[in-house]
Amino acid sequence: HIDLLTLIPTVCIALFVLSLLIDLKSALNTRGGLFGMLRPGGCALRALGMTGSDAILKGHWWTILTATYLHGGLLHILFNVLWIRQLGPEVGNLYGSARYFIIFTAGGVVGFVLSNACTGAPTIGASGAIFGLFAALIVYGRWQGGHMMAMMTRQVWQWAILLFIFGF
C-alpha cells in the first residue's frame, strides 16, 4: 500500500536534493546570499523535467507532469511542501488518496498548460497543483453547504488569494 499523502512531498524533496547534486556548482553559488544558495541549475532542472514551450516543442510532453515535483530554491520547496502537507491530508480525507493524487496532478498540469499558453517560459513548482487542492476543498465546501463548510470555504479562499499574491 502506497501512502500518496506522504509520497508526493517526499518525491518533491528527493528531486530537489537530486537537482542540487546534479549541479553542485549552481547549488552552492553564494552570489544571492543565503537565498541564492541551494538553487538548482537550469541544466539539472531541464534534465529532471522542467516544462516550457521549448520542452513541449521538442516533444517532451511529459514535462507538464514532472515539473510539478521540481523546485527552484530552498524557500520555493519549503513553502510548497508546507502547503502540500497542510492541504493534502484534508483533500485525501474528503476525496480519498487516489483522487487526491489525481486532483494534485491535474491541478499541476492545468497550471503548466496555462503558463505555457501565456508565457512559454521554463516553469517548475507545485503552485498549480496546490491551487487544485484549494479548488477541491472549495468545491467540497460548496457541495456540503452549512455554516461550518461556509467558514472552511472562506478560509480556503483567503489562503488561495494569499498564495496567488505571493506567486507574484
C-alpha positions as CSV (number, residue, x, y, z in Angstrom):
1,H,0.0,0.0,0.0
2,I,1.5,3.3,-1.1
3,D,0.7,6.4,1.1
4,L,0.2,9.1,-1.5
5,L,-0.2,11.7,1.1
6,T,3.4,11.2,2.1
7,L,4.7,10.2,-1.3
8,I,4.1,13.5,-3.0
9,P,6.1,15.7,-0.7
10,T,8.8,13.0,-0.4
11,V,9.2,12.9,-4.2
12,C,9.4,16.8,-4.2
13,I,12.1,16.8,-1.6
14,A,14.0,13.9,-3.2
15,L,14.0,15.5,-6.6
16,F,15.1,18.8,-5.1
17,V,18.1,17.1,-3.4
18,L,18.9,15.3,-6.7
19,S,18.7,18.5,-8.7
20,L,21.2,20.1,-6.2
21,L,23.5,17.1,-6.5
22,I,23.4,17.1,-10.3
23,D,24.8,20.6,-10.4
24,L,26.7,21.3,-7.2
25,K,28.3,24.4,-8.5
26,S,25.0,26.1,-9.0
27,A,23.6,24.8,-5.8
28,L,26.5,26.2,-3.8
29,N,26.6,29.6,-5.5
30,T,26.7,32.3,-2.9
31,R,26.1,35.4,-5.1
32,G,22.5,35.7,-4.0
33,G,23.4,35.4,-0.3
34,L,21.5,32.9,1.8
35,F,18.6,32.7,-0.6
36,G,20.9,32.3,-3.6
37,M,22.3,29.1,-2.2
38,L,20.7,25.8,-2.7
39,R,19.2,26.7,-6.0
40,P,19.3,24.0,-8.7
41,G,20.9,24.9,-12.0
42,G,18.9,25.1,-15.2
43,C,20.6,22.1,-16.7
44,A,19.7,19.9,-13.7
45,L,16.1,21.1,-13.9
46,R,15.8,20.5,-17.6
47,A,17.3,17.0,-17.2
48,L,14.7,16.2,-14.5
49,G,11.7,17.5,-16.4
50,M,11.2,21.3,-16.3
51,T,8.5,22.3,-18.7
52,G,8.0,25.3,-21.0
53,S,7.4,25.9,-24.7
54,D,10.9,24.7,-25.7
55,A,10.3,21.3,-23.9
56,I,6.9,20.9,-25.4
57,L,8.1,21.8,-28.9
58,K,10.8,19.1,-28.6
59,G,8.1,16.6,-27.9
60,H,8.8,16.3,-24.2
61,W,5.1,16.4,-23.3
62,W,5.7,14.5,-20.0
63,T,7.3,17.6,-18.5
64,I,3.8,19.0,-17.8
65,L,3.7,16.1,-15.3
66,T,7.2,16.1,-13.9
67,A,7.7,19.9,-13.5
68,T,5.2,19.8,-10.6
69,Y,7.7,18.0,-8.5
70,L,10.7,20.3,-9.2
71,H,11.5,23.4,-7.2
72,G,13.9,26.3,-7.8
73,G,15.2,27.0,-4.4
74,L,15.0,26.3,-0.7
75,L,12.2,28.7,0.0
76,H,10.3,27.5,-3.0
77,I,10.4,23.9,-1.9
78,L,9.8,24.8,1.8
79,F,6.6,26.8,1.2
80,N,5.2,24.4,-1.4
81,V,5.8,21.3,0.8
82,L,4.2,23.1,3.7
83,W,1.1,23.8,1.6
84,I,1.0,20.2,0.3
85,R,1.3,18.9,3.9
86,Q,-1.4,21.3,5.1
87,L,-3.9,20.7,2.3
88,G,-3.1,17.2,1.2
89,P,-4.4,15.3,4.2
90,E,-7.7,17.2,4.2
91,V,-8.2,16.6,0.5
92,G,-7.2,13.0,1.0
93,N,-9.7,12.6,3.8
94,L,-12.5,14.1,1.9
95,Y,-11.9,12.5,-1.5
96,G,-9.7,9.5,-0.9
97,S,-5.9,9.2,-1.6
98,A,-6.3,8.2,-5.2
99,R,-8.5,11.2,-6.0
100,Y,-6.1,13.4,-4.0
101,F,-3.3,12.3,-6.3
102,I,-5.4,12.9,-9.4
103,I,-6.5,16.3,-8.2
104,F,-2.9,17.3,-7.4
105,T,-1.6,16.0,-10.8
106,A,-4.5,17.6,-12.8
107,G,-4.0,20.9,-11.0
108,G,-0.3,20.9,-11.9
109,V,-1.0,20.0,-15.5
110,V,-3.6,22.7,-15.9
111,G,-1.2,25.3,-14.3
112,F,1.6,24.4,-16.7
113,V,-0.7,24.4,-19.7
114,L,-1.9,27.8,-18.8
115,S,1.6,29.0,-18.1
116,N,2.9,27.7,-21.4
117,A,0.0,29.3,-23.2
118,C,0.6,32.7,-21.6
119,T,4.4,32.9,-21.4
120,G,6.0,29.7,-22.7
121,A,8.8,30.4,-20.2
122,P,10.5,27.4,-18.5
123,T,8.4,26.6,-15.4
124,I,8.6,24.4,-12.3
125,G,6.8,24.0,-9.0
126,A,3.7,22.8,-7.4
127,S,1.7,26.0,-7.4
128,G,-0.9,24.8,-10.0
129,A,-1.3,21.5,-8.1
130,I,-1.7,23.4,-4.8
131,F,-4.4,25.6,-6.4
132,G,-6.0,22.3,-7.5
133,L,-6.1,21.2,-3.8
134,F,-7.6,24.6,-2.9
135,A,-10.3,24.2,-5.6
136,A,-11.1,20.7,-4.4
137,L,-11.7,22.0,-0.8
138,I,-13.8,24.9,-2.1
139,V,-15.9,22.6,-4.2
140,Y,-16.4,20.2,-1.3
141,G,-17.5,23.1,0.9
142,R,-20.0,24.2,-1.7
143,W,-21.4,20.7,-2.0
144,Q,-21.8,20.3,1.7
145,G,-23.2,23.7,2.5
146,G,-23.9,24.7,6.0
147,H,-22.3,27.3,8.3
148,M,-19.1,25.2,9.1
149,M,-18.5,24.5,5.4
150,A,-19.0,28.2,4.5
151,M,-16.4,29.1,7.1
152,M,-14.0,26.5,5.7
153,T,-14.6,27.7,2.1
154,R,-14.0,31.3,3.1
155,Q,-10.7,30.3,4.8
156,V,-9.6,28.3,1.8
157,W,-10.3,31.3,-0.5
158,Q,-8.2,33.5,1.8
159,W,-5.3,31.1,1.6
160,A,-5.7,30.8,-2.2
161,I,-5.6,34.6,-2.6
162,L,-2.6,34.8,-0.3
163,L,-0.7,32.2,-2.3
164,F,-1.7,33.9,-5.5
165,I,-0.2,37.2,-4.2
166,F,3.0,35.5,-3.1
167,G,3.3,34.0,-6.5
168,F,3.9,37.4,-7.9
